[in-house]
Amino acid sequence: EIKECDWSSDVCSSDLAAYDQTLESTIYVDRAYTGGGLAKPLYLTLLHELRAREIHAVVGCIALPNDASVAIHEKCGFVKVAHFPQVGRKFGRWIDVGFWQAALSDRSLDPTPC
């Protein structure tokens, strides 16, 4: 029997041209498969594909606390860039949300105007 146990996605954060090289990413590994080493190669494959598409930056949004998700993001080169207390609701309670970012290109300034 084959069961889908993981997936990844990139989501355009905005329809504005100014943000067309920045995406928000998501990966999911079914609880039955966590701890099996699937998340890191899945995320690295997604980042490789985004580099090939010339995406400049990727942002991961994490409901906190979530030590496992933070660890995977940081192992894949993401750094924490923001922390917003009590901005989301999950399971009937307010949660903090953190944002991690990975730069995929070495372009610090793009000469093309928005």
C-alpha distance (Angstrom), angle and dihedral (degrees) to the residues before:
residue distance angle dihedral
E1 . . .
I2 3.79 . .
K3 3.77 117.7 .
E4 3.77 126.4 -176.3
C5 3.77 103.9 -121.7
D6 3.78 103.0 168.9
W7 3.77 143.9 19.6
S8 3.76 139.8 177.8
S9 3.74 133.3 -155.6
D10 3.74 143.1 -178.3
V11 3.77 118.7 -145.7
C12 3.77 125.4 -165.2
S13 3.79 105.7 -121.0
S14 3.79 94.3 -153.4
D15 3.76 142.9 7.8
L16 3.80 89.0 -135.4
A17 3.81 116.5 110.3
A18 3.81 89.8 -132.3
Y19 3.81 89.0 69.8
D20 3.81 101.0 38.2
Q21 3.82 92.8 113.9
T22 3.80 94.9 49.7
L23 3.80 123.6 79.8
E24 3.76 137.7 178.7
S25 3.80 112.8 -130.3
T26 3.77 133.6 -154.4
I27 3.77 133.5 -172.8
Y28 3.77 127.5 -177.8
V29 3.78 130.3 -168.9
D30 3.80 117.7 -172.9
R31 3.80 112.0 -112.7
A32 3.80 89.4 -117.6
Y33 3.81 88.8 64.7
T34 3.81 102.6 39.1
G35 3.77 115.4 123.3
G36 3.79 91.2 30.5
G37 3.79 96.4 104.5
L38 3.82 97.0 -107.1
A39 3.81 100.7 121.1
K40 3.79 100.6 63.2
P41 3.83 98.1 50.4
L42 3.80 89.7 42.5
Y43 3.80 91.5 52.8
L44 3.82 93.6 43.4
T45 3.82 89.7 51.9
L46 3.80 90.6 51.0
L47 3.83 91.4 49.0
H48 3.81 90.8 48.4
E49 3.81 90.2 53.1
L50 3.80 91.6 47.8
R51 3.82 90.9 51.0
A52 3.80 88.6 52.8
R53 3.81 87.8 53.4
E54 3.84 88.3 52.7
I55 3.79 94.1 -115.4
H56 3.80 108.5 167.2
A57 3.81 103.0 -159.4
V58 3.79 138.0 14.3
V59 3.79 124.5 -159.6
G60 3.79 125.1 -158.3
C61 3.80 119.5 -161.5
I62 3.81 114.5 -154.4
A63 3.81 128.2 -169.6
L64 3.81 105.2 -134.8
P65 2.92 139.5 -94.0
N66 3.79 95.9 36.1
D67 3.80 110.8 132.7
A68 3.82 94.2 176.7
S69 3.82 94.2 53.9
V70 3.81 92.2 44.7
A71 3.81 89.7 50.9
I72 3.83 93.8 50.4
H73 3.79 92.3 47.9
E74 3.79 92.2 49.5
K75 3.83 92.6 45.8
C76 3.82 87.0 54.7
G77 3.81 93.2 53.4
F78 3.80 101.9 -93.9
V79 3.81 120.6 140.5
K80 3.78 126.6 -157.5
V81 3.80 110.9 -104.8
A82 3.81 104.6 165.8
H83 3.78 143.6 17.1
F84 3.79 121.7 -165.7
P85 3.81 116.1 -171.2
Q86 3.82 119.5 -138.5
V87 3.82 98.0 -10.8
G88 3.81 98.1 130.0
R89 3.78 137.9 48.0
K90 3.77 124.4 -137.7
F91 3.80 128.9 165.7
G92 3.82 90.7 -2.9
R93 3.80 97.1 -54.9
W94 3.78 138.4 92.6
I95 3.78 115.2 -100.9
D96 3.77 136.9 -168.5
V97 3.78 118.5 -118.7
G98 3.79 125.0 -150.1
F99 3.77 129.5 -165.6
W100 3.80 123.7 -146.0
Q101 3.81 122.3 -170.9
A102 3.80 134.6 -159.9
A103 3.81 122.6 -165.9
L104 3.79 109.8 -143.1
S105 3.78 99.8 -176.6
D106 3.77 133.2 48.7
R107 3.80 92.0 -129.9
S108 3.77 107.2 118.5
L109 3.80 92.6 173.0
D110 3.77 126.8 26.1
P111 3.82 112.6 -149.9
T112 3.81 91.3 -154.4
P113 3.81 111.1 97.0
C114 3.80 118.6 -130.0
